[in-house]
């Protein structure tokens, strides 16, 4: 059965391309799973270092604002992917650009938080806060770079439907992963007390 | 139905799904914030925030990241 499928994939270029996508997708999920382990360790160290206590000087309004921005950027990333899947390149590119802009705004918000925070990195909570938001911001910045690359390459019809959309799908999946991490980091850092 | 209008209808259905999931995520986030501001019990807060975070994670992984494509395949979409 597996041999027959493999032979069919080589006989039909489209089937071969879809098989490549299936393998790539599995690889990406494995990478994301291993990366999630890293973030889980960061979260565990936050509870080990400072329990559930948080610093009273945290900027709650900023935390809620950047969280909302990241959630909204997940919607635009999803809309970009579905637009490319259905062959709507113009909308897909616009949504990619919107995602990039919101990602930059999120990174700017984190930078502002770092610049204005009233707790030092040497405090236990500060150590957890700066390391968790720093590692997450690094992923946001790499995500923005990936989004910028696929946006730039999408202009010449590079990702025109079918298995060719995979680079967009992979980039958008990575972006959603960054959002999933923040879904846990936001209450861990800002809301628990 | 022509191929183009079929694609447009498919895109429109996917977009509706996206908006619905975003609405759920937004409501849960606001609920998290309100609970965190108003609730004094540490245990209740941990439980409620954990439930909300897991629900949000599930929505993103299932609807935005299409985890089912791992075993179903994208071409079946």
Interface residues (C-beta under 8 A of the other chain):
Chain A: X18 X21 X22 X25 X26 X29 X52 X60 X64 X67 X68 X71 X72 X74 X75 X77 X78 X79 X82 X83 X85 X86 X87 X88 X163 X169 X172 X173 X176 X177 X179 X180 X183 X184 X186 X187 X190 X191 X192 X193
Chain B: X7 X8 X10 X11 X14 X15 X18 X19 X21 X22 X25 X26 X29 X32 X33 X35 X36 X42 X45 X46 X49 X52 X53 X56 X57 X60 X61 X64 X65 X67 X69 X70 X73 X74 X75 X77
